[in-house]
Amino acid sequence: MAIKVAILTISDKAADGSREDVSGPTIEKMLPRDQYNVCEKTIIPDDYRTIVGALRDLSDQKAMDLVLTTGGTGLGPRDVTPEATTSVCDRMVPGLSEILRSETFKRTPNAVLSRGVSGMREKTLIINLPGSPKAVRECLEIILNVLPHAVEMMRGGGH
């Protein structure tokens, strides 16, 4: 069964049209179509309540298996994606974000400044990715092979 995916770009400038969203399409291009079905692609501003509402909708109403966010994970004053994600998650999955920072640090020391988190809301896995297309590619290359197993486990499959 294909994994139902939502891609949520979180960027004030992409949301108001002053910058093109490149990271969201980068995520979509990297997901093998035989395993992943991208059902939703949304661009929202860096606003805590808006992010929380979107994550709840994608997990509760639209029953996505996987929500990949891009943007809002840095140290900027409007970077609140990790806080919004943490607030909606029932359980955290720290290993995913830990490996992303650890492995991408080997290429870019600034990777340690990413505050992205990963967690579950019911049966939806939510993973915060950085906002740059380069960082998105590097991160997905690291975890893409474990995501089908993670989703299968959330659906009740074995370890």
N, C-alpha and C positions, 0 to 999 in steps of 0.2 A: 504494500500500500504506500503510495507516495506521501511524502511529508508535506503537510500544509504549512506554507511559510508566509509570513508578513515581513516586509521590509519597511522600517520606520526611520526616515531621515529626520534628524532633529537639528534644525539650523534656522536661526532668525533670518539670515540672508536668503537662504533657499526658499523659505516659506513666503517671504515677501517678494520674491522674484528678482531680487538684485544679484543673485548668484545662481548659476546652474547647479543642480544636484548631480554630482558625478559619482559620489560614493554609493548611493542607492543602486544605480544601474550596474556599478562594478560588482556589487554583491550578487545581483541577479544573474549576471553573466557567468559567475563562478560556480553557481549551483547546477549540478548535472540534472538535466530535465527528466531523466529516467528515475531519479530518486526524489526530486523536489518539485512541488507545484507552488509557484509564487502566486498567491491568491489576492494579496493586498500590497500596494505600494503607496505610502503616504508620506507627505512632508509636513512637519509641524514646527512651530517656533520653540525656542528654548524657554519653555514656560512649565514650571512644575505641575500645575493642575492639568494643563493640556496633555502633558506626557502621561501622567497617571491615568487620565481618562482614556487616552488612546490604548495604553497597555491593558487596562481592564476590558475595554471593548474587544480588543483583538483576542484576548484569552477567554473571556466569559461569554460574549455574544457570538463571536465569529469562530471560536473553538480552534484557533491555530495551534499546530503542534510546536512551531518554532517562530519566535519573533526575534529578528536581528535588527538592532538599532545601530545607527551610525551617527556620531556627533554628540557633543555635549558632555564629554568625559574628561575634559582637561581641567585646568585651574582657573579658567575665566570666571568672572562674577556670574555669568548666566549659565554656566555649565552645571546643570542639576540633574542630568540623566541618571547617574548612579543613585542619587537620593530618591528620585521618583521610582526607579526600578525596585530598590530595596523596600520601599513602602508598600508595593503591591505583591511582593513575593511571599509565598508561604514558607519556602525553604530555599536556602542559598546553595549554589554549586560553585564554591570558590576555586576549585581546581582548574576550571576552564579559564577564568580570568588570570589566575596565577601563572599558568603556562603561557598565556598570551604575552604577559609582561616579561616573563623570564626569557622567552625565546626571541621576542622582538628587540629586547634590550641588547642582544648580541649584534644586532644590525644598527640600532639607533639608541644611544644612551637616553634620549628623551622619552623613550617608551615607559620608563618608570614613572613618568608624570601622568600617565593615563590612570584614571580612577574607575574605569569600567568594572561592572559587576556582572555576575551571571546567577540566575535563580529560576525557580519554578513557581508558577501560579497555577495551582491545580495540575492540569496535564499539559501546560504550555511552558516550554523552555524559553527563557528570555536572556539574550546575550547582548551586552553593550560592546560595540566595536568603536574604534576611534573614527574621527570624521574625515581623515584624508584618504583618498582612493588607494594610495600606496600602502598605508597602514592597514586598510581593510583587506587588501590582497594578501599581505603578509600574515595577518591574523587568521583569515579563513584557510589559508594553506596549512596552518598548524592544526586546526581543529576539525576541518571538514570531514575527515575520515571517522571521527568518533561520534558525530552528530546522529547518524542513523541508529547506532546502538543506544545512545541516550534516549532518543524518542521511543524506541522499542521498549526500553525499561520503564519509561513513564506510562506506556500503554499497558503495562503489566507483564511484559515479557521477562524472561530470566536474565541472569547476569552473564 
